[in-house]
């Protein structure tokens, strides 16, 4: 297939990824990014997120090969048979979240997140948050270390570490998860429809400072964060047959 031949290789800065880049481009060549029919990302999950964010303007799916640690979003690394693997790969499409964060000085910062948007305490005291969903207040006060909204693709990352649920890729829901909730005692969150608009207001921003993060992009001194799925942006990932996101999410729950 033509798409399996016009490959642009991208790699993280780690020695393992750079070595793989040299070997693979020597074997399969290197297509300029703007002309690529397919992008191969060499690194870990963090580099895959970086690649997806950085190549949104290129109409090409991304196939990751693990040169990092966990590699949940990646395929196994092998130097041989790559064009055949790419030709047989299965595609999964995901929409990111859009974060609109308002800072104490009135500045508004927007960002996209493929995994999750999180609001975290930036000081010694616990956070005090008000939660609204679709302009309706659902919780007047949540005392916690923070809260996050996760996509199905990101539900096995920070969300899972915070004891949030793993979401099937086709579930059309988002996870709203609390970190170390103190009041209501042990409240861990809620499942929301993908169309939901979530707003988190910081009740005492001066005394209890908060920071927001969207896939690692940090915004400090936040007073409110609005989060919603962004259907206008569509990321395309490729996986080896039988090892797609849906299978990985299922397997993670029985590990």
KABELGI-V454502 format. One record per residue. N is the residue number from 0. RES is the residue in one small letter. SS is DSSP state (H for helix, E for strand, - for the rest). PSI is psi in whole degrees, -180 to 180 (none if undefined). D_FIRST is the distance of its C-alpha to the first C-alpha in Angstrom with 1 decimal. Layout:
# KABELGI-V454502
n res ss psi d_first
N RES SS PSI D_FIRST
N RES SS PSI D_FIRST
This chain:
# KABELGI-V454502
n res ss psi d_first
0 x - 142 0.0
1 x H -37 3.8
2 x H -27 5.5
3 x H -1 5.6
4 x - -32 7.2
5 x - 80 9.6
6 x E 133 11.7
7 x E 120 15.4
8 x E 132 17.5
9 x E 145 20.8
10 x E 148 23.6
11 x - 176 27.0
12 x - 0 30.1
13 x - 152 30.8
14 x H -38 31.1
15 x H -43 28.6
16 x H -39 25.9
17 x H -38 26.7
18 x H -43 26.6
19 x H -40 23.1
20 x H -46 22.0
21 x H -44 23.5
22 x H -43 22.0
23 x H -40 18.4
24 x H -32 18.5
25 x H -32 20.1
26 x H -41 17.4
27 x H -5 14.2
28 x - 176 15.9
29 x - 117 16.7
30 x - 137 15.4
31 x - 142 18.3
32 x H -44 18.3
33 x H -18 18.8
34 x H 1 15.7
35 x - 143 13.3
36 x - -18 10.3
37 x E 146 11.2
38 x E 131 14.5
39 x E 119 15.6
40 x E 128 19.4
41 x E 112 21.6
42 x E -151 24.9
43 x - -168 26.7
44 x H -38 26.9
45 x H -40 29.0
46 x H -34 26.4
47 x H -45 23.7
48 x H -43 26.2
49 x H -42 26.9
50 x H -45 23.2
51 x H -43 22.7
52 x H -39 26.0
53 x H -11 25.2
54 x - 23 21.8
55 x - -26 22.7
56 x - -7 22.6
57 x - 127 18.9
58 x - 71 16.5
59 x - 138 14.0
60 x E 162 14.1
61 x E 130 15.8
62 x E 117 15.1
63 x E 144 18.5
64 x E 130 19.6
65 x E 114 23.3
66 x - 25 25.6
67 x - -135 28.4
68 x - -83 30.7
69 x - -56 30.0
70 x - 38 26.3
71 x - -35 26.3
72 x - 6 23.4
73 x - 161 21.5
74 x E 165 19.5
75 x - 147 21.1
76 x - 124 20.8
77 x - 140 19.4
78 x - -29 18.5
79 x - 153 16.8
80 x - 22 13.5
81 x H -43 12.1
82 x H -37 8.5
83 x H -41 8.8
84 x H -42 10.9
85 x H -38 8.7
86 x H -31 6.0
87 x H -5 9.4
88 x - 148 11.3
89 x E 140 13.7
90 x E 139 14.8
91 x E 134 18.5
92 x E 134 20.2
93 x E 149 23.7
94 x - 138 26.4
95 x - 175 28.7
96 x E 148 32.5
97 x E 126 34.5
98 x E 132 37.7
99 x E 106 40.7
100 x E 134 43.4
101 x E 127 46.9
102 x E 168 48.9
103 x - -30 52.7
104 x - 6 53.0
105 x - -9 51.3
106 x - 139 48.0
107 x E 128 44.9
108 x E 127 41.7
109 x E 146 38.3
110 x E 159 35.2
111 x E 147 32.1
112 x E 125 31.6
113 x - -36 28.6
114 x - -65 30.9
115 x E 159 34.4
116 x E 127 37.3
117 x E 150 40.5
118 x E 118 44.1
119 x E 147 46.1
120 x E 143 49.7
121 x - 14 50.3
122 x - -169 53.9
123 x - -26 56.1
124 x - 152 56.9
125 x - 153 54.8
126 x E 154 53.0
127 x E 113 54.4
128 x E 149 51.8
129 x E 135 51.9
130 x E 126 48.9
131 x E 144 48.2
132 x E 122 45.5
133 x - 48 45.0
134 x - 13 48.2
135 x E 126 50.3
136 x E 124 51.8
137 x E -24 50.9
138 x E 118 52.6
139 x E -36 55.4
140 x E 125 55.3
141 x E 118 53.0
142 x E 120 54.3
143 x E 179 51.6
144 x - -19 49.8
145 x E -178 47.0
146 x E 156 44.5
147 x E 158 40.8
148 x E 124 38.3
149 x E 146 35.0
150 x - 165 31.7
151 x - -42 30.3
152 x - -31 27.7
153 x - 5 30.6
154 x - -17 33.1
155 x - 3 32.8
156 x - -122 33.6
157 x H -40 37.0
158 x H -45 37.6
159 x H -37 37.6
160 x H -29 39.8
161 x - 14 42.2
162 x - 26 42.3
163 x - 167 40.3
164 x - 150 38.2
165 x - 128 34.6
166 x - 129 32.9
167 x - 145 30.1
168 x H -40 27.0
169 x H 15 27.7
170 x H -18 31.4
171 x - 37 31.7
172 x E 163 34.6
173 x E 152 35.6
174 x E 126 37.9
175 x E 113 41.1
176 x E 136 42.5
177 x E 148 45.7
178 x E 119 46.3
179 x - 55 49.7
180 x - 131 51.3
181 x - -38 55.1
182 x E 122 56.1
183 x - 140 55.3
184 x - 124 55.5
185 x - 20 52.2
186 x - 124 50.4
187 x - -9 46.7
188 x E -160 45.1
189 x E 159 43.6
190 x E 132 40.5
191 x E 150 39.8
192 x E 151 37.6
193 x - -27 34.6
194 x - -5 36.3
195 x - 147 39.4
196 x E 119 40.8
197 x E 135 42.5
198 x E 130 45.2
199 x E 116 46.9
200 x E 134 50.2
201 x E 119 52.0
202 x - -31 55.6
203 x - 69 57.3
204 x - -31 55.0
205 x - -41 57.9
206 x - -36 59.1
207 x - 82 55.9
208 x - 149 53.1
209 x E 154 49.5
210 x E 146 46.1
211 x E 148 42.8
212 x E 138 39.4
213 x E 102 35.9
214 x - 43 33.3
215 x - -12 35.8
216 x E 116 36.9
217 x E 145 40.7
218 x E 121 43.3
219 x E 165 46.9
220 x - 52 50.1
221 x E 140 48.4
222 x E -23 50.6
223 x E 154 47.9
224 x E 130 44.2
225 x E 135 42.4
226 x E 133 39.0
227 x E 153 36.7
228 x E 144 33.1
229 x - 91 31.2
230 x - -17 29.0
231 x - -16 28.1
232 x - 131 26.0
233 x - 116 22.8
234 x E 137 21.1
235 x E 122 17.6
236 x E 148 17.2
237 x E 139 14.6
238 x E 151 16.1
239 x - 146 15.5
240 x - 134 16.2
241 x - 1 20.0
242 x - 31 20.7
243 x - -179 20.2
244 x H -40 23.0
245 x H -45 24.9
246 x H -40 25.1
247 x H -40 26.2
248 x H -41 28.8
249 x H -45 30.2
250 x H -37 30.3
251 x H -31 32.1
252 x - -12 34.9
253 x - 13 35.7
254 x - none 35.6
